[in-house]
């Protein structure tokens, strides 16, 4: 099912969940928006074998890749990756005592999941060239 009504929701969600992770990921290298390492829980900094700054740069790389996936050829898979990533971030900031940020990230995770669900409604597969959502059901019903 592909319609203009779905596009009106899909396009802004895709831009949001593509651009925001790229910007946040890039900022892990510059800390212009905030000092990201302050959001790491003490338990994480104790077990990670690198400095908090280096760890946050690795986090930034993951965020940039996830955002690029959403904006390019893997929007559905990328949306689900962003959703899962945001849940993990929410757990981390919750453990660090930033409850308000945890709630915000969980709400954002729901939005990213919604983007993936809308991509499925539009018939996009998880991987490029893969079977679109509902293809197996449609084939079974046609028999």
URDADA-V743032 format. One record per residue. PHI is phi in degrees with one decimal (* if undefined). Layout:
BEGIN
phi->PHI
phi->PHI
END
This chain:
BEGIN
phi->*
phi->-129.7
phi->-142.4
phi->-64.4
phi->-63.5
phi->-64.6
phi->-61.1
phi->-64.2
phi->-95.0
phi->-64.3
phi->-62.9
phi->-65.1
phi->-64.8
phi->-63.8
phi->-64.2
phi->-61.1
phi->-83.5
phi->-97.2
phi->-74.5
phi->-60.0
phi->-62.1
phi->-66.1
phi->-64.7
phi->-63.9
phi->-64.4
phi->-64.4
phi->-70.7
phi->-64.0
phi->-92.0
phi->-115.4
phi->54.9
phi->-74.9
phi->-76.9
phi->-168.4
phi->-87.6
phi->-63.0
phi->-65.9
phi->-68.1
phi->-85.8
phi->-77.6
phi->-70.8
phi->-56.3
phi->-61.3
phi->-71.4
phi->-68.1
phi->-75.3
phi->-102.4
phi->-76.6
phi->-80.3
phi->-126.9
phi->-67.2
phi->-55.2
phi->-62.8
phi->-67.1
phi->-60.2
phi->-66.8
phi->-65.7
phi->-63.7
phi->-59.1
phi->-60.1
phi->-62.5
phi->-60.5
phi->-64.7
phi->-63.7
phi->-62.9
phi->-63.6
phi->-63.1
phi->-64.1
phi->-60.8
phi->-63.2
phi->-81.4
phi->-109.3
phi->-92.8
phi->-125.8
phi->-62.4
phi->-71.7
phi->-61.5
phi->-59.2
phi->-62.4
phi->-69.2
phi->-65.3
phi->-60.8
phi->-61.1
phi->-64.0
phi->-61.5
phi->-65.0
phi->-65.2
phi->-62.8
phi->-63.2
phi->-60.5
phi->-63.1
phi->-62.8
phi->-72.2
phi->-63.0
phi->-65.2
phi->-84.3
phi->93.2
phi->-99.0
phi->-65.4
phi->-64.6
phi->-70.8
phi->-61.5
phi->-62.3
phi->-58.8
phi->-68.4
phi->-67.2
phi->-65.3
phi->-64.3
phi->-62.0
phi->-62.6
phi->-64.5
phi->-66.0
phi->-61.1
phi->-60.7
phi->-58.0
phi->-61.7
phi->-66.1
phi->-68.1
phi->-59.0
phi->-64.3
phi->-62.0
phi->-78.0
phi->90.6
phi->-80.1
phi->-79.3
phi->-65.1
phi->-114.6
phi->-59.9
phi->79.7
phi->-76.8
phi->-68.7
phi->-65.3
phi->-58.7
phi->81.4
phi->-63.7
phi->-66.2
phi->-65.2
phi->-63.4
phi->-66.2
phi->-66.1
phi->-70.1
phi->-70.3
phi->-75.9
END
